[in-house]
């Protein structure tokens, strides 16, 4: 098992994140009473489907930050596995989502931290109505975390990690 820190937010609205599917799915929820929620989750090696949902009649903000946590020697390290921030205090826009999608090209193999041991694949989403043609009312983002069996050998940012990130 590998430990992950999952942060939902910052955003003033609700966010729902589902990890896995069926009866074994894990549901995480961020309420409007808190700008951020932080969760610690253990995942086994293999593929784990993610579904993030945001909604707001006048738009919504979305934040999903996933970090793989590991111990290297006596020190702890956090590997930035996935980061999406769209909107926040202001609503997320279709243009901001398109810019996020373009930014994923920086990770040709889907490995966001070259020292980590997780690949992100199959990132896609659907939006609901955008009455103003700019701000959608709904978002359903889907991705898959491919958690590798091996444990990271180097701390985040170590020069020994080969990077294919531009």
C-alpha positions, 0 to 999 in steps of 0.5 A: 500500500502507498499513502496519498495526501488528497486536498480538495479546494480551495473553493467556496463550493462543494466538491466530490471525489470518488476513488475506485468504483462499485462497492469498494469505491471511496467517496471524499467530500468537501463542504461549502463550510470549509475552503479546503479538505485534506484526506489521507488514503492508502492505495494498493498498486494498480489502476484507481479510477478518479471522478471529481465533481463540481457544481454551482448554478453560477459556476464553481471553483475546483481544486484537486491536489494529490501527493504520493507520500513516502519515506526515503531513509529517515526523511519523508518526501511528497511527490506531486502526483496531480494538480488541478486548480480552476477558479477558486474564489472566481468560477472555473471557465472553459478557457481555464479548463482548456489551458489545464488540458494543454498543460498536461502535455508537459508530462508525456508519460503521465508521470508528474513527478519524475522521482515518484511512482505514480502515472496519471492517465486517461484525463478527461472531463465533461461540463454541464451547461454554460449559459454565458458560454464561458462558465460551466455549471457542472464538471465531471473530471475523470482520470486514472492513477496507475500506482506502481509496485516499486517504492520511490528511491529518491526524494522529490526534486532529487537530481538523480531522477530522470525527467522528461518534463518540459 
